[in-house]
Amino acid sequence: MALPTVRQLEYFISAARIGTFAGAAAENHIAQPSLSEQISNLEQNLGVSLFTRGSRSLIVTDAGSQLVPLAEEALRNIRVFSEWSRRLRSVEVGKVSFGTFSSAHLYLLTDLIRDFRQRHPKVRVHVTGLNSSEVADGVRTGELEAGLVQLPVDARDLAVTPAVFTDQVVYVSANPIPGRGTVNVNDIADRPIILSESSWSQTDPLRKSLLERTQRTGENLEPIIEVEFQTHALSLAAEGLGDTFVSYHVGRSVIESRHLHWAPLDPPLLEHYAFITKRNGAISPATAEFMRIAHRLMQRLSTISSLPSSAM
């Protein structure tokens, strides 16, 4: 038995309420023969007669009377489903599922979540701040719909956008930094070093870049202290326990408030950030809108937050 179509149920309800095929056809803006044919098809599929055809009007049969409330409930449910689908597509409901590198809350996430919630107050927001490697794993497995990560990451099964933001690694110390405005790894070979991302020492892009740079010069970058967060490394540096490397925009507020000395590296060590999604996967309208606003904020940050002169 074929399931009734929405049109068949609508025509049936109209005919049962009005009492004539002509009136039902006029209400639904179709020709009477077309409406009569659809109701006949409905009766054939159900295997019952829904109307007794009179010379001037229709009489609803017992089967038709039983079908009326079922058809009305089905049409109500369909309208509810259609409205839900419309609101979901227009980002009126739903959920954002997004991952970022752990320090994004220091200069991006508050503005991003505020701007998104102001536009879409009924959408739930789930943002996980992890190391970029773990964000990539979450998107790859489907635990997260999308993410903002520091490149490079393992791009297996991922779609990676062009870089949307670039930061620069700087060397930070509680003591004046000798030199002419930049720091080479050879200049700091004998300095006590504090490194962040202790849980991700093998995969963190900053650590990998520093290690590759020191290995090329024959040096060995061996930290005396390892912690999770760059801001914690900065706090320890401010206490004179060692020097550290941080992304400038991540550490800027602590550097300024604690009057720390800093300098960019020579050659510069740039950090590039990009959005990732699962290759050939779909993302919800809510997450897509969240990414759009994040992209706009990152572009604005790139425009107004250029690296100032170092504080040696």
URTA-V783580 format. One line per field, one symbol per residue. psi: psi as a letter, one per 40 degrees, with the letter a starting at -180 (. if undefined). A space follows every 10 residues. Layout:
psi->???
//
This chain:
psi->hiiiiddddd ddddddddei dddddddefi iddddddddd ddddddfihd ihhiddiihh iddddddddd dddddddddd ddddddddde fdiahhhiii idedededdd dddddddddg eehihhhhhi iddddddddd eedidiihih iiiheheihh iiheihihhi hhieiihiaf eihiddeede ihhhiafdef deehdddddd ddddddeeih ghidhhidid ddddddddee eiiihihddd eddddddefi iiiiihiihi hhiiiiihhe iiiidddddd dddddddddd dddefihaii g.
//
